[in-house]
Amino acid sequence: MTTEIIATEAGDARITWHPAPQARFVLAVSHGAGGGIEARDLQALAHVLPQHDVTVALVEQPWRVAGKKMAPAPKTLDVGWYGIWPALTKLGLPVISGGRSAGARVACRTATELGAHGVLALSFPLHPPGRPERSRAGELLGSGVPTLVVQGGNDPFGKPEEFPDGDFRLVEVPYADHGFATPKRAEITQDRAVAMVTDAVVEWTGSLG
């Protein structure tokens, strides 16, 4: 594991690399608006994916590196993502653009222009809680590249059945909320819920040419 600081027009971002010995892809994933790369799903991906020939780059957006508590406007998040992209491509490998929640929105919005090999959308915030009329489906449907959505069955930002039909794959993690946390009385354990996330990503990356 190595860490580097990348200067962007939105401020300094940080990449924590988890290299695979014989990598086929780089999976770059960023955090949401309410947390950092310590999120359970991001840490699990960083642990598991390198065993399947995928180097994982955990990306901390400039606002997080600067110690701010609130994420900036979406356009500023996109500026930060554009700024770190050259560092992600320096290995000469195809880069899968990804993130959780707000980070997933960034990946979808920028994928085509950056030439991403695919998009991984973890807990895509289809709408604000209780506001289904404020749909962000257009961002997801407009990614323009192979896209995997992994969504908790009880995510208040959009349950799996609320998603429109489209050219993307959706995997549900039953009982899980926006952070893939499961209730104690759920029929699956917390560890199993996280494993369902990593299993889905391993299978999907294995299917990409």
N, C-alpha and C positions, 0 to 999 in steps of 0.2 A: 504494500500500500504506500502510495506517495501522494503528496499534496502540492498543488501549485496555485499561485495567484495569477489571474488573468485580468489585465486592464481592459475595460470596456467604456463606451461613452456614457454608461449609466453608473460607473464606478467600478471598483475592483470586485471581480467574482472569484470564486474558489472552486477548484476541481480536485476531488479525492479519487485517485485511480485505484481500481482493484483489477489488476491485469490477469488475463488468461494466458497460460503457457503457449498455446497455439490458437490465437484468436482468429475467428472468422469475421466478427463484427465488433463494433464498439456500441454499447448501449449507454446513452447519456440520459440520465434522469434527474429532474430537479424536484424540489419540494413544493408544498402548497403555500398559501398565504398565511396559514396559522401555525407553521412549524418548520422544522429544518430537515436535514438529511438523516436525523436520528429516527425518523418514522419507521415503524416496524416493517413495512413492506419494502422500503428502499434498502434498509440494512439487510433484509433477507435476500434480496436480489443481488446485492454486492457479495454476499457469502456464497450463494448457490451458482449464479450464472458463470463465473469463471471456470467452474468445473465442467461446463458445457461449451467451452471454446468461445465465450463471449466476455470481452473485457468490459467492465462496468465503470462508468465515470459518474460519480455523484456530484452534482453541480449545485453550489450555493449561490443564489442570486445576489447582486451587489447590495441590495437593501439588508439582506440577512448578514452579510459579511460586515457591514457597517454597524451592526448592532441595533438596527431600527426594529420596532415592534410591529409596524404595519407595512404591508406591501404597497408599492406605488401603483399607478394606473397601468392597465394592460399594455399600453404602448411602450411604457418604460421597461416593463418586464421583457417585451419582445426585443428591445434594444440590447438589453443584457445578454439575451440568448444569441442574438446575431453576433455579439462581440466575442463570445466564447467559442463559437463554431470553428474557427480556424485551428484552435488548440485541439478540438475533438477529432479533426480530420488529419492531423499531422502524422498519424500512424499509417496512413494510406489505406485504411480499411473502411468499408461501408459503415455509416453511422445511423443507428436507430435513435430517433429523437423521442424522448419520453418525459413523463413527469406525473406527479400526483396532483389532483385537484387543479388549482390555478396553473401549476406547471404543465398539466396535460393540455390545458387550453393554449398555452404558449406553443407547445410542440405542434398542435394541430394548425395553428395560425401561420406558422413559419415553415412548415415541412416542405412545401413545394418549392418555395424560393431558395431554400438552403440545400435542396437536393437530398433530403433525408431518405434513407433506404426503407424506412417504415416509421410508424408512430405507435408508442405504447402509452395508453391513457389509463392511468390508475385513478379510480374514484372520480371519473369525469363529472364536473359539477354541471349537470344538464340544466339546472335552474336553481335559483336561491330557494332555501327551504320554505315550503308553503306558497311558493310563487311559480307554479308550473307555466303560467302564461309568459314568463320571461325566459323563454327557451334559448339555450345556446347551441342547439343542435346544428345550426349552420356552420359553426366552427368545426365540429366533429366531421360532418359530412363533406366539408371542403378541404380536408387534409390532403387529398390527392395522391396518397400513397397507401400501401397496405397498413391497416390499423387494427390494433387489438385493444379492446376496452375490457378492463377487469373491474367489476362493480359489486359492491356489497348489496345483499338482498334487502337490507333495511337502510339504505343510504338516503337521508333526507334531501340530499341534493339531486336525487334522481334514482328511483328504483329501476332495476333492469327492464321491467315491463313498460316503463314510460318511454324508453328509447324508440326512436323511429326506425323503420326499416332503412337499411343503407348498406353501402359497400364497406362494411367493417365486421370484425368478429367480436362477439360479446360473450364473456365468461362471467357467470354469477358466483359469488361467494355467499352461500346461504347464511342468513341471520346477521351478517356483518354490517357495521355502520360505515360512515365515511372514512374512518381510519382503520377499517377492517377489524375492529374490535367486535367480539361476540359476547352475548350475555352468558352468564354462568349456567343458565338452564338450557342453553342451545344444544342441539343434537350433535354439534361438532365442537371440538375443543378449539382454543385460541391457536394452538400450534398447527392444528389441521387447517384452519382458515388461512393462515399465512402460507402454509405449504401449497394450498390450492392456488394462491397467487403465483408463487414461483413455478409450480408445475405448468400452469397455463403459459407463462412466458417462455419457459424452456421448450415446450412443445411448439409454440408459435415461431420462435426464432429458428428452431430446427427446420421449419417448413419454408423459410425464406431462402430464395435462391441467391 
